[in-house]
Amino acid sequence: MSEIRSKFDLSGKVAIVTGSSKGIGRSIAQGLAENGAKVVVSSRKQEAVDDVAKAFQAKGLNAVGIACHIGDGEQRKSLVQKTVETYGRVDVLVNNAAINPFYGPLEVTTEEVFDKIMDVNVKAPWVLSNLVQPHMKVHGGSIINIASVEGIHPGFRLGLYSMTKSALIMLTKNQAKEWGKYGIRSNVVCPGLIKTKFSESLWSNEELVGMYTNTIPLQRVAEPYEMAGLVMLLASDAGSYMTGGVYAADGGYLISG
Protein backbone atom coordinates (compact mmCIF):
# COMPACT_ATOMS: atom_id res chain seq x y z
CA MET A 1 0.00 0.00 0.00
CA SER A 2 2.84 2.41 0.80
CA GLU A 3 4.18 1.99 -2.75
CA ILE A 4 0.89 3.30 -4.18
CA ARG A 5 0.76 6.16 -1.68
CA SER A 6 4.26 7.21 -2.71
CA LYS A 7 2.93 8.00 -6.19
CA PHE A 8 1.40 11.16 -4.72
CA ASP A 9 4.86 12.36 -3.65
CA LEU A 10 6.06 15.32 -5.72
CA SER A 11 9.59 15.45 -4.32
CA GLY A 12 12.04 16.56 -7.01
CA LYS A 13 9.28 18.05 -9.14
CA VAL A 14 9.18 21.75 -10.05
CA ALA A 15 5.80 23.44 -10.40
CA ILE A 16 4.79 26.85 -11.72
CA VAL A 17 1.41 28.14 -10.54
CA THR A 18 0.16 31.35 -12.14
CA GLY A 19 -2.14 33.64 -10.21
CA SER A 20 -0.98 32.07 -6.96
CA SER A 21 -0.62 35.02 -4.60
CA LYS A 22 -4.17 34.42 -3.34
CA GLY A 23 -7.34 32.38 -3.73
CA ILE A 24 -7.42 29.07 -5.56
CA GLY A 25 -3.91 29.56 -6.94
CA ARG A 26 -2.36 30.02 -3.52
CA SER A 27 -4.12 26.93 -2.18
CA ILE A 28 -2.93 24.90 -5.16
CA ALA A 29 0.63 26.13 -4.74
CA GLN A 30 0.60 25.26 -1.05
CA GLY A 31 -0.81 21.81 -1.73
CA LEU A 32 1.86 21.04 -4.31
CA ALA A 33 4.60 22.30 -1.98
CA GLU A 34 3.24 20.26 0.95
CA ASN A 35 3.48 17.19 -1.29
CA GLY A 36 7.17 17.89 -1.86
CA ALA A 37 7.26 20.03 -5.00
CA LYS A 38 9.49 23.04 -5.47
CA VAL A 39 6.93 25.70 -6.25
CA VAL A 40 7.16 28.93 -8.20
CA VAL A 41 4.55 31.34 -6.84
CA SER A 42 3.61 33.79 -9.57
CA SER A 43 1.29 36.75 -10.05
CA ARG A 44 1.65 40.33 -11.24
CA LYS A 45 3.38 41.93 -8.24
CA GLN A 46 6.76 40.79 -6.92
CA GLU A 47 5.96 41.92 -3.37
CA ALA A 48 2.82 39.77 -3.30
CA VAL A 49 4.55 36.60 -4.52
CA ASP A 50 7.50 37.17 -2.19
CA ASP A 51 5.10 37.37 0.76
CA VAL A 52 3.49 34.05 -0.17
CA ALA A 53 6.84 32.37 -0.83
CA LYS A 54 8.13 33.53 2.57
CA ALA A 55 4.98 32.23 4.27
CA PHE A 56 5.51 28.86 2.61
CA GLN A 57 9.20 28.82 3.53
CA ALA A 58 8.28 29.51 7.16
CA LYS A 59 6.33 26.23 7.03
CA GLY A 60 9.39 24.39 5.74
CA LEU A 61 8.18 24.35 2.14
CA ASN A 62 10.34 24.97 -0.93
CA ALA A 63 9.07 28.01 -2.83
CA VAL A 64 10.20 31.13 -4.65
CA GLY A 65 8.26 34.09 -5.96
CA ILE A 66 8.60 35.17 -9.59
CA ALA A 67 6.36 38.00 -10.72
CA CYS A 68 4.65 37.69 -14.11
CA HIS A 69 1.81 39.51 -15.78
CA ILE A 70 0.70 36.66 -18.01
CA GLY A 71 -0.71 39.10 -20.54
CA ASP A 72 2.83 40.32 -21.26
CA GLY A 73 4.84 38.23 -23.72
CA GLU A 74 8.27 39.11 -22.35
CA GLN A 75 7.19 38.43 -18.78
CA ARG A 76 5.87 35.01 -19.81
CA LYS A 77 9.26 34.12 -21.29
CA SER A 78 11.01 35.46 -18.20
CA LEU A 79 8.86 33.37 -15.87
CA VAL A 80 9.87 30.12 -17.54
CA GLN A 81 13.49 31.20 -17.96
CA LYS A 82 13.87 32.23 -14.30
CA THR A 83 12.21 29.00 -13.15
CA VAL A 84 14.72 26.93 -15.10
CA GLU A 85 17.59 29.09 -13.86
CA THR A 86 16.43 28.62 -10.27
CA TYR A 87 15.40 24.96 -10.24
CA GLY A 88 16.83 23.50 -13.47
CA ARG A 89 13.58 22.08 -14.83
CA VAL A 90 9.80 22.39 -15.12
CA ASP A 91 7.56 19.40 -14.37
CA VAL A 92 4.19 20.96 -13.64
CA LEU A 93 2.45 24.04 -15.03
CA VAL A 94 -0.81 25.18 -13.47
CA ASN A 95 -2.45 27.81 -15.67
CA ASN A 96 -4.66 29.34 -13.01
CA ALA A 97 -4.49 33.11 -13.55
CA ALA A 98 -7.55 34.59 -15.25
CA ILE A 99 -9.65 37.72 -15.43
CA ASN A 100 -13.33 38.51 -15.75
CA PRO A 101 -13.56 42.26 -16.43
CA PHE A 102 -17.16 42.25 -17.59
CA TYR A 103 -20.47 41.04 -16.19
CA GLY A 104 -23.41 41.61 -18.51
CA PRO A 105 -25.04 40.81 -21.86
CA LEU A 106 -22.93 39.78 -24.83
CA GLU A 107 -24.25 42.52 -27.08
CA VAL A 108 -23.01 45.40 -24.94
CA THR A 109 -19.47 44.08 -24.49
CA THR A 110 -16.76 46.10 -26.24
CA GLU A 111 -14.11 44.65 -28.54
CA GLU A 112 -11.48 46.01 -26.18
CA VAL A 113 -12.83 43.90 -23.33
CA PHE A 114 -13.13 40.88 -25.63
CA ASP A 115 -9.48 41.19 -26.68
CA LYS A 116 -8.31 41.63 -23.09
CA ILE A 117 -10.11 38.61 -21.67
CA MET A 118 -9.10 36.39 -24.57
CA ASP A 119 -5.48 37.49 -24.23
CA VAL A 120 -5.25 36.59 -20.55
CA ASN A 121 -7.60 33.61 -20.30
CA VAL A 122 -6.78 31.80 -23.56
CA LYS A 123 -3.67 33.13 -25.28
CA ALA A 124 -1.53 33.25 -22.15
CA PRO A 125 -2.12 29.60 -21.10
CA TRP A 126 -1.47 28.53 -24.70
CA VAL A 127 1.81 30.46 -24.88
CA LEU A 128 3.00 29.46 -21.40
CA SER A 129 2.32 25.81 -22.19
CA ASN A 130 4.29 26.14 -25.42
CA LEU A 131 7.18 27.69 -23.49
CA VAL A 132 7.40 24.84 -20.95
CA GLN A 133 6.82 22.10 -23.52
CA PRO A 134 10.49 21.80 -24.62
CA HIS A 135 11.53 21.36 -20.97
CA MET A 136 8.82 18.79 -20.29
CA LYS A 137 9.71 16.82 -23.42
CA VAL A 138 12.97 15.83 -21.71
CA HIS A 139 11.35 13.96 -18.80
CA GLY A 140 7.58 14.29 -19.18
CA GLY A 141 5.32 16.67 -17.33
CA SER A 142 1.84 17.70 -16.34
CA ILE A 143 -0.12 20.74 -17.49
CA ILE A 144 -3.20 21.58 -15.46
CA ASN A 145 -5.47 24.28 -16.81
CA ILE A 146 -7.99 25.85 -14.45
CA ALA A 147 -11.20 26.54 -16.36
CA SER A 148 -14.71 26.74 -14.89
CA VAL A 149 -18.07 25.03 -14.98
CA GLU A 150 -19.02 28.14 -16.97
CA GLY A 151 -16.98 26.66 -19.81
CA ILE A 152 -19.29 23.63 -19.87
CA HIS A 153 -22.67 25.03 -18.91
CA PRO A 154 -23.48 28.67 -19.75
CA GLY A 155 -24.44 30.82 -16.82
CA PHE A 156 -26.04 34.24 -16.93
CA ARG A 157 -24.23 37.45 -17.96
CA LEU A 158 -20.86 35.63 -18.01
CA GLY A 159 -20.81 35.00 -21.75
CA LEU A 160 -17.30 36.18 -22.58
CA TYR A 161 -15.82 34.48 -19.53
CA SER A 162 -17.64 31.27 -20.47
CA MET A 163 -16.26 31.46 -24.01
CA THR A 164 -12.69 31.70 -22.76
CA LYS A 165 -13.08 28.80 -20.38
CA SER A 166 -14.65 26.64 -23.08
CA ALA A 167 -11.67 27.46 -25.32
CA LEU A 168 -9.32 26.49 -22.49
CA ILE A 169 -11.01 23.10 -22.22
CA MET A 170 -10.45 22.45 -25.93
CA LEU A 171 -6.85 23.69 -25.67
CA THR A 172 -6.33 21.10 -22.94
CA LYS A 173 -7.69 18.28 -25.08
CA ASN A 174 -5.48 19.22 -28.01
CA GLN A 175 -2.41 19.47 -25.80
CA ALA A 176 -3.15 16.00 -24.47
CA LYS A 177 -3.62 14.59 -27.96
CA GLU A 178 -0.52 16.17 -29.48
CA TRP A 179 1.93 15.95 -26.59
CA GLY A 180 1.10 12.59 -25.04
CA LYS A 181 3.87 11.00 -27.12
CA TYR A 182 6.35 13.10 -25.15
CA GLY A 183 5.02 11.94 -21.81
CA ILE A 184 3.27 15.28 -21.28
CA ARG A 185 -0.20 15.06 -19.78
CA SER A 186 -2.74 17.88 -19.90
CA ASN A 187 -5.94 18.03 -17.89
CA VAL A 188 -8.45 20.72 -17.00
CA VAL A 189 -10.16 21.45 -13.69
CA CYS A 190 -13.55 23.19 -13.75
CA PRO A 191 -14.39 24.73 -10.38
CA GLY A 192 -17.86 25.82 -9.41
CA LEU A 193 -18.48 28.84 -7.20
CA ILE A 194 -15.49 29.29 -4.88
CA LYS A 195 -15.19 31.80 -2.05
CA THR A 196 -12.34 33.92 -3.45
CA LYS A 197 -11.73 37.60 -4.08
CA PHE A 198 -12.11 36.88 -7.81
CA SER A 199 -15.73 35.77 -7.42
CA GLU A 200 -16.68 37.99 -4.49
CA SER A 201 -19.30 39.87 -6.51
CA LEU A 202 -21.16 36.56 -6.84
CA TRP A 203 -20.82 34.90 -3.43
CA SER A 204 -21.34 38.17 -1.55
CA ASN A 205 -24.78 38.47 -3.14
CA GLU A 206 -27.02 36.76 -0.60
CA GLU A 207 -29.93 36.30 -2.99
CA LEU A 208 -27.74 34.75 -5.67
CA VAL A 209 -25.94 32.49 -3.19
CA GLY A 210 -29.27 31.37 -1.77
CA MET A 211 -30.48 30.34 -5.22
CA TYR A 212 -27.17 28.59 -5.90
CA THR A 213 -26.93 26.64 -2.65
CA ASN A 214 -30.57 25.61 -2.83
CA THR A 215 -29.95 24.17 -6.28
CA ILE A 216 -26.69 22.23 -5.99
CA PRO A 217 -26.48 18.89 -4.14
CA LEU A 218 -23.80 19.92 -1.63
CA GLN A 219 -25.73 23.11 -0.81
CA ARG A 220 -22.74 25.38 -0.15
CA VAL A 221 -20.06 27.52 -1.73
CA ALA A 222 -16.59 25.93 -1.83
CA GLU A 223 -13.42 27.09 -0.12
CA PRO A 224 -10.22 27.58 -2.20
CA TYR A 225 -8.39 24.64 -0.61
CA GLU A 226 -11.02 22.27 -1.99
CA MET A 227 -9.56 22.68 -5.47
CA ALA A 228 -6.02 21.78 -4.41
CA GLY A 229 -6.44 18.02 -3.93
CA LEU A 230 -7.54 17.38 -7.49
CA VAL A 231 -4.60 19.36 -8.85
CA MET A 232 -2.22 17.46 -6.58
CA LEU A 233 -3.51 14.20 -8.05
CA LEU A 234 -3.19 15.40 -11.65
CA ALA A 235 0.31 16.72 -11.01
CA SER A 236 1.59 13.49 -9.46
CA ASP A 237 2.44 10.01 -10.69
CA ALA A 238 -0.78 8.86 -9.01
CA GLY A 239 -2.50 10.47 -12.01
CA SER A 240 -0.02 9.13 -14.55
CA TYR A 241 -2.72 7.69 -16.85
CA MET A 242 -4.93 10.76 -16.72
CA THR A 243 -4.75 13.07 -19.72
CA GLY A 244 -7.25 15.03 -21.77
CA GLY A 245 -9.68 14.88 -18.86
CA VAL A 246 -12.21 17.51 -17.83
CA TYR A 247 -12.75 17.37 -14.07
CA ALA A 248 -15.47 19.37 -12.35
CA ALA A 249 -15.18 20.31 -8.69
CA ASP A 250 -18.52 22.05 -8.41
CA GLY A 251 -20.58 20.62 -5.57
CA GLY A 252 -22.80 18.94 -8.15
CA TYR A 253 -23.66 22.11 -10.10
CA LEU A 254 -23.48 20.36 -13.47
CA ILE A 255 -25.97 17.67 -12.45
CA SER A 256 -28.45 19.99 -10.79
CA GLY A 257 -30.35 20.79 -13.98
Secondary structure, 3 states (H helix, E strand, C coil): CHHHHHHHCCCCCEEEEECCCCHHHHHHHHHHHHCCCEEEEECCCHHHHHHHHHHHHHCCCCEEECCCCCCCHHHHHHHHHHHHHHHCCCCEEEECCCCCCCCECHHHCCHHHHHHHHHHHHHHHHHHHHHHHHHHHHHCEEEEEECCHHHCCCCCCEHHHHHHHHHHHHHHHHHHHHHHHHCEEEEEEEECCECCCCCHHHHCCHHHHHHHHHHCCCCCCECHHHHHHHHHHHHCHHHCCCCCCEEEECCCHHHCC
